[in-house]
Amino acid sequence: MVVAAPAASPLSSNGTSVPDLSMILPGADTPAESDWRRRLQLRDWAGAYAILTSLPGERLQEPALRLVLGIAASESGHHAEAVKALEALEEKLPDVAEEILLVRARSSAVTGPFAPAGASLMGSKRLEDVLEAARAFQRGGDLEGARRACDRALVLADRAKRSQDRVRLLRSEVAEVAGDRATALADLRWLVKERPEVAGPQLARLQSLGGTLTLDERLTVLEKSASRERLDETRAALDELRKHHPSDGARLTFTWGKAQLQARHFKDAVTTLDEAARALSAPLAAEARFHAARAAARAGMELEAATRFAKLAEAKPPTAWSGKAVLRLAETESLLGRHREAAKNFTRFLGAKKKLPDEGATYGRALAWLGSGHAKEAKAALADLRKRASPKQAAVLRELEGVAAETAGERADAVAIWLEIVRTEPLTWAGWMASARLASIGHTPLPPPIDPPPSGDAKPLDVVLPGGAALLASLGLDGLAEARLTREEDTLASAHGGRESEALCAMHERLTTDRRRMQIGERAVKREALMRPPSDADRWTWRCVYPDGYAELVREEEQRHGLVPGIVHGVMRQESAFDVGALSPVGARGLMQLMPTTAERVALEAGLPIRPEDVARPDVNVRLGTHYLAKLLKQYGGNAAVAAAAYNAGPHAVHSWLTARSEQALDLWVARIPFRETRSYVAAVVGNMLRYQYLAGGIPAVSGPGLLVPAAPPLDGDAY
């Protein structure tokens, strides 16, 4: 069955009304009864479950309501209720039978019957489902079935190029219960070797199984698995080792210092690593001093860090850390504005390398030349780097070439470069900074951020959703609808020959979820198409690459905090690519990728009581993330680039970058950020913001560029 797509939800991008559910749920037009739909879109499963269970019993016998009740119950942990609600429901709602069977199997995997649930989930292509199948077999006592499911999960993880750590951990547990000590130990040893950062909590299990680790292996695991949340456990484990290895006290202290550095306790790490260096033998002492210098730099003690790196660089005889210290010294000197000294040390580092030149050091030297009176050399070096760079990075380097040209007194060349960048890289970081540079020298007329769009009418595209996806979307189950559409894309696209990607994007635009929509856009739309203004006929390409999921929610939060439009979606797109369930390797969650400790502090500060399990929920995540972003923007005078840098690297790092040098031009300030990841992040977020502004209101809506770097605000206990 194919039905017309429902009108967009109140959270979707085009702002049209809630679809008429009267054909599916008679009487569902009252606010009290339709609120569960919004809660389902926001993945507020517990809230939706509470509303649904308050409805009259006869209402809950309606098939569509049984479906949403079962899914809300399953997702909120009421698994027995979910199994009951979904029992035999696929016979009444055949269009969504696949989803019903899968959700029922997931809940049955928790409550039983376990064997059928495991068998059903084993047929899924999703790693998470196959892992749940293994757990179901394990709960039912079928350890052989659990082992088979783990083996299949390993194949899926390898095929998807995903980490095997969760699978290895579960298989080790299954093997341990089954008495297969060899497999359990092999999987735990794999964790120790391949994923030491997640192996820390498993050391006691490995020991209880009779496994042995060298002291070096234990210390590596304790160092790599250290975090702010687990630092006390790390200290306790090291104290216990100290009892059994009293003669290795210096090495244990060294590991403790590196664990503190890993957990971002930078000042404490300096003290601990200095203590270790005084007691260690020469090779390890040099390494400890190197890490102490790193910790000093991260703690905002750049002058002290430079002194420490200089001593290591000049060590007689040289150590294995001397060359690395030269590079770090050059980077720190650049941060401090000592450009002449930085250029010398970058050259010294590059001259000592026997392999291909280090592009990071070459880039650093070019910027050092630019700041030390060697602008022509800087321009040539930047041009050489540009030849080997990606298109995005090449544009940034080209804008800096213009800065070098102006610094060298070649203003006409600089103007020509900046005009070229504005024309060829519109609404990007490079184009924005080129416009700011032209404005700073009084160039007139100042070119628009992008050319006016060409005229032309778009041919209407008649798009419908297939029955299963349409039903799921009408009920607020947008995540399941997105998954259904994704599975059926090949068939659906074939009905729109020549406009396949446009049709798929239009279908996914009907949903609040935008993860898959953006993936389709990035696969189908070439970069060149985004470097020219969209006409009515191809505006879909921009909307597909820059979707605005949860538009109403984002708009409310931007207005609440007085933020410029586009900044929240700009961050969201870069942080999670609109994946509601995104979970980073370090534990950041949700659309705005919030760390648990950050979310906790923001919630306390904003007076928003939350449960830890709700942090990834779109409404909670966007509210907390926007509050934090607004705080950073306020701290940095509304400067989107500096606030983005702080969102990525933290306000303590940005504070040191603002105070350590006197650079006042924003493009150079960002160019000299010592972390390449943060430089790229700033450029991406600002470019995203400009694109969203243009899509919302055309050229008049685009924020004007500026070159001034804000002064560093006081850094107090409210900075996190």
Residue pairs with C-beta under 8 A, 6 or more apart in sequence:
1 95
1 466
1 467
2 464
2 465
2 466
2 467
3 464
3 465
3 466
3 467
3 470
3 471
4 464
4 465
4 470
5 463
5 464
5 465
5 470
5 473
5 507
5 510
6 19
6 465
6 470
6 473
6 474
6 510
7 16
7 17
7 18
7 19
7 20
8 14
8 15
8 16
8 509
8 510
9 18
9 19
9 37
9 38
9 41
9 473
9 476
9 478
9 511
9 512
10 17
10 18
10 38
10 552
11 38
11 41
11 42
11 512
11 550
11 551
11 552
11 553
12 509
12 510
12 511
12 512
12 551
12 552
13 509
13 543
13 547
13 548
13 549
13 551
14 509
15 551
15 552
18 34
18 37
19 474
20 29
21 28
21 29
21 34
21 37
21 474
21 475
22 28
22 29
24 64
24 471
24 474
24 475
25 33
25 62
25 64
25 65
26 62
27 33
27 59
28 34
32 51
33 51
33 55
35 51
36 47
36 48
36 51
36 52
36 68
36 72
36 476
37 475
37 476
38 476
39 45
39 47
39 48
39 51
39 476
40 48
40 68
40 71
40 72
40 475
40 476
40 477
40 478
41 476
41 478
41 512
41 618
42 553
42 617
42 618
42 619
43 75
43 479
43 580
43 616
43 617
43 618
44 614
44 617
44 619
45 71
45 72
45 75
45 76
46 72
46 76
48 68
48 72
48 76
48 476
49 69
49 72
49 73
49 76
49 78
52 60
52 65
52 68
52 69
52 72
53 60
53 69
55 65
59 65
60 66
60 69
60 85
63 89
63 92
63 93
64 93
64 471
64 475
66 85
66 86
66 89
67 85
67 86
67 89
67 93
67 96
67 100
67 475
68 475
68 476
68 477
69 81
69 85
70 81
70 82
70 83
70 84
70 85
70 86
70 89
70 100
70 103
70 104
70 107
71 82
71 103
71 477
71 480
73 79
73 81
73 82
73 85
73 107
74 82
74 86
74 103
74 104
74 106
74 107
79 107
79 108
79 110
79 111
80 107
80 111
82 103
82 104
82 107
83 104
83 107
83 108
83 111
86 100
86 103
86 104
86 107
87 104
89 100
90 96
90 97
90 100
90 101
93 100
93 471
95 467
95 468
95 471
96 468
96 471
96 472
96 480
96 484
98 468
98 484
99 468
99 472
99 477
99 480
99 484
101 120
102 120
102 121
102 124
102 129
105 116
105 117
105 120
105 121
106 117
106 121
106 129
106 132
108 114
108 116
108 117
108 120
108 136
109 117
109 118
109 121
109 132
109 133
109 135
109 136
109 139
110 136
110 139
112 139
112 140
113 140
114 136
114 137
114 139
114 140
114 142
115 136
115 137
115 140
115 142
115 145
117 133
117 136
118 133
118 134
118 136
118 137
118 140
118 142
118 145
118 146
118 149
119 133
120 133
121 129
121 130
121 132
121 133
121 136
121 149
122 130
122 133
122 148
122 149
122 152
124 130
124 133
125 156
126 156
127 153
127 156
127 157
127 160
127 162
127 167
130 149
130 152
130 153
130 156
131 149
131 150
131 153
131 166
131 167
131 170
133 149
134 145
134 146
134 147
134 149
134 150
134 153
134 170
134 171
134 174
135 146
135 170
137 143
137 144
137 145
137 146
137 148
137 149
138 146
138 173
138 174
138 177
143 174
143 177
143 178
144 178
146 174
147 171
147 174
147 175
147 178
150 167
150 170
150 171
150 174
151 171
153 167
153 170
154 164
154 167
154 168
154 171
157 163
157 164
157 167
158 164
163 195
164 190
164 194
165 191
165 194
165 195
165 198
168 187
168 188
168 190
168 191
169 187
169 191
169 198
169 202
171 183
171 187
172 183
172 184
172 185
172 187
172 188
172 191
172 202
172 205
173 184
175 181
175 182
175 183
175 184
175 187
176 184
176 205
176 209
181 209
181 210
184 209
185 206
185 209
185 210
185 211
188 199
188 202
188 205
188 206
188 209
188 211
189 206
189 211
191 198
191 199
191 202
192 199
192 202
192 206
192 213
192 217
192 220
192 221
196 220
196 221
196 223
196 224
196 225
197 224
197 225
197 585
198 225
199 221
199 224
199 225
200 221
200 222
200 224
200 225
200 226
200 230
200 233
200 234
200 237
201 225
203 213
203 218
203 221
203 237
206 213
213 221
215 241
215 245
215 248
215 251
218 241
219 251
219 252
219 255
222 234
222 237
222 238
222 255
222 259
223 255
223 258
223 259
223 262
224 262
225 234
226 234
226 258
226 259
226 260
226 262
226 263
227 262
227 263
227 586
227 587
228 263
228 264
228 265
228 597
229 596
229 597
230 263
231 259
231 260
231 263
231 265
234 256
234 259
234 263
235 256
235 259
238 252
238 255
238 256
238 259
241 248
241 252
242 249
242 252
245 252
249 279
250 276
250 279
250 280
250 284
251 276
251 280
251 284
253 272
253 275
253 276
253 279
254 273
254 276
254 280
254 284
254 287
254 288
256 272
256 276
257 269
257 272
257 273
257 275
257 276
257 288
257 291
257 292
257 295
258 269
258 273
258 291
260 266
260 268
260 269
260 272
260 295
261 269
261 273
261 291
261 294
261 295
261 298
264 298
266 295
266 296
266 298
266 299
267 295
267 299
267 301
269 291
269 292
269 295
269 299
270 292
270 295
270 296
270 299
270 301
273 288
273 289
273 291
273 292
273 295
274 288
274 289
274 292
276 284
276 285
276 288
277 285
277 288
277 289
277 292
278 285
280 288
282 319
283 319
283 320
286 312
286 315
286 319
286 320
286 321
286 322
287 320
287 321
289 308
289 311
289 312
289 321
290 309
290 312
290 321
290 324
290 325
290 328
292 308
293 305
293 308
293 309
293 312
293 325
293 328
294 305
294 328
296 302
296 304
296 305
296 308
297 305
297 328
297 332
297 335
298 653
300 652
300 655
300 656
300 659
300 660
302 332
302 335
302 336
302 656
302 660
303 336
305 328
305 332
306 329
306 332
306 333
306 336
306 338
309 325
309 326
309 328
309 329
309 332
310 325
310 329
312 319
312 321
312 322
312 325
313 322
313 325
313 326
313 329
313 345
314 322
315 322
323 349
323 352
326 345
326 348
326 349
326 352
327 345
327 346
327 349
327 358
327 361
329 345
330 342
330 343
330 344
330 345
330 346
330 348
330 349
330 361
330 364
330 365
330 368
331 342
331 364
331 674
333 339
333 341
333 342
333 345
333 368
334 342
334 364
334 367
334 368
334 371
334 672
334 674
335 656
335 657
335 660
335 661
335 672
335 674
336 660
336 661
337 371
337 660
337 661
337 662
337 663
339 367
339 368
339 369
339 370
339 371
339 372
340 368
340 372
340 373
342 364
342 365
342 368
342 371
342 372
343 365
343 368
343 369
343 372
343 374
346 361
346 362
346 364
346 365
346 368
347 365
349 358
349 361
350 357
350 358
350 361
350 362
350 365
359 385
359 388
360 676
362 381
362 384
362 385
363 385
365 381
366 377
366 378
366 381
366 382
366 385
366 400
367 378
367 400
367 668
367 671
367 672
369 375
369 377
369 378
369 381
370 378
370 400
370 403
370 404
370 407
370 668
371 668
375 404
375 405
375 407
375 408
376 404
376 408
378 404
378 407
379 401
379 404
379 405
379 408
382 397
382 398
382 400
382 401
382 404
383 397
383 401
385 397
386 393
386 394
386 397
386 398
386 401
389 397
391 527
392 428
392 683
393 680
395 421
395 424
395 425
395 428
395 430
395 431
396 429
396 430
396 671
396 683
398 417
398 420
398 421
398 430
399 417
399 418
399 421
399 430
399 433
399 434
399 437
399 667
400 667
400 668
400 671
401 417
402 413
402 414
402 415
402 417
402 418
402 421
402 434
402 437
403 414
403 437
403 665
403 667
403 668
405 411
405 413
405 414
405 417
406 414
406 437
406 441
411 441
414 437
415 438
415 441
415 443
417 434
418 434
418 435
418 437
418 438
418 443
419 434
419 438
419 447
421 430
421 431
421 434
422 431
422 434
422 435
422 438
422 447
422 449
423 447
423 451
424 531
425 431
425 434
425 531
426 449
426 450
426 451
426 531
426 532
426 533
427 449
427 450
427 687
427 690
427 691
427 694
427 702
428 683
428 687
428 690
429 641
429 670
429 682
429 683
429 684
429 686
429 687
430 683
431 449
432 449
432 686
432 687
432 690
432 705
433 666
433 667
433 705
433 707
435 446
435 447
435 449
435 705
436 666
436 667
436 705
436 706
436 707
437 667
437 707
438 446
438 447
439 446
439 705
440 707
448 699
449 690
449 694
449 699
449 702
450 533
450 694
450 699
450 702
451 532
451 533
452 533
452 699
453 533
453 534
453 535
453 536
454 533
454 535
455 535
456 535
456 536
456 537
457 536
457 537
458 535
458 536
458 537
458 539
459 537
461 496
461 499
461 502
461 503
461 506
463 496
463 503
463 506
463 507
464 470
465 473
465 481
465 485
465 507
465 510
466 484
466 485
466 488
466 492
468 484
469 481
469 484
469 485
469 488
469 507
470 481
472 478
472 480
472 481
472 484
473 481
473 510
473 511
478 511
478 512
478 513
479 513
479 580
481 511
481 513
482 508
482 511
482 513
482 515
482 516
485 492
485 504
485 507
485 508
485 511
485 516
486 516
489 504
492 503
492 504
492 507
493 500
493 501
493 503
493 504
494 500
495 503
496 502
496 503
501 520
501 521
501 523
501 524
501 525
501 544
502 540
502 541
502 544
504 520
505 517
505 520
505 521
505 524
505 540
505 543
505 544
506 540
508 514
508 516
508 517
508 520
509 517
509 543
509 544
509 547
511 517
512 549
512 550
512 618
513 549
513 578
513 580
514 547
514 548
514 549
514 578
515 577
515 578
515 579
515 580
517 544
517 547
517 578
518 544
518 545
518 546
518 547
518 573
518 577
518 578
519 577
520 544
521 541
521 544
521 545
521 546
521 547
522 545
524 541
524 544
525 541
525 544
525 545
529 538
529 541
530 541
530 542
530 545
530 691
534 541
534 542
542 691
542 695
543 695
546 569
546 573
546 688
546 691
546 692
546 695
547 578
548 554
548 569
548 692
548 695
549 569
549 572
549 578
549 591
550 591
550 618
550 619
550 622
553 618
553 619
553 622
554 568
554 569
554 572
554 622
554 626
555 565
557 563
557 568
557 622
557 623
557 626
557 627
558 564
558 565
558 567
558 568
558 626
560 626
561 626
561 627
561 630
562 630
563 626
563 629
563 630
563 633
564 638
564 640
564 689
564 693
564 703
565 692
565 693
565 696
565 697
565 701
566 688
566 689
566 690
566 691
566 692
566 693
566 696
566 703
567 629
567 633
567 640
567 685
567 689
568 622
568 625
568 626
568 629
569 688
569 689
569 692
570 640
570 644
570 685
570 686
570 687
570 688
570 689
570 691
570 692
571 592
571 625
571 629
571 644
571 647
571 685
571 688
572 578
572 591
572 592
572 622
572 625
573 688
574 681
574 684
574 685
574 688
575 582
575 588
575 591
575 592
575 593
576 582
576 590
576 591
576 592
576 593
578 591
579 591
580 590
580 591
580 616
580 618
581 590
581 616
582 588
582 589
582 590
582 591
582 593
583 589
583 616
584 593
586 595
587 595
587 596
588 594
588 595
589 595
589 596
589 599
589 615
589 616
589 621
590 615
590 616
590 617
590 618
590 620
590 621
590 625
591 618
591 621
591 622
591 625
592 621
592 622
592 624
592 625
592 626
592 628
592 629
593 625
594 602
594 615
594 621
594 624
594 625
594 628
596 612
596 615
597 720
598 628
598 720
599 610
599 615
599 624
600 612
601 720
602 608
602 624
602 627
602 628
603 609
603 610
603 624
605 627
605 631
605 718
606 623
606 624
606 627
608 620
608 623
608 624
608 627
610 620
610 624
614 620
615 621
615 624
628 647
629 643
629 647
632 643
632 646
632 647
632 651
633 639
633 640
633 643
635 643
635 646
635 651
635 713
635 719
636 642
636 643
636 646
636 654
636 710
636 713
637 710
639 666
639 706
639 709
639 710
640 685
640 686
640 689
640 703
641 666
641 670
641 682
641 686
642 654
642 658
642 666
642 669
642 709
642 710
644 681
644 682
644 685
644 686
645 653
645 654
645 657
645 670
645 673
645 678
645 681
645 682
646 653
646 654
647 685
648 677
648 678
648 681
648 682
649 673
649 675
649 678
650 720
651 715
651 719
651 720
652 715
652 719
653 675
653 678
654 712
655 712
655 713
655 715
655 719
657 669
657 672
657 673
657 674
658 709
658 710
658 711
658 712
659 712
661 672
663 669
663 672
663 709
664 707
664 708
664 709
665 707
665 709
666 706
666 707
666 708
666 709
667 707
669 709
670 679
670 682
670 683
671 679
673 679
673 682
689 703
690 702
690 703
693 701
693 702
693 703
694 701
694 702
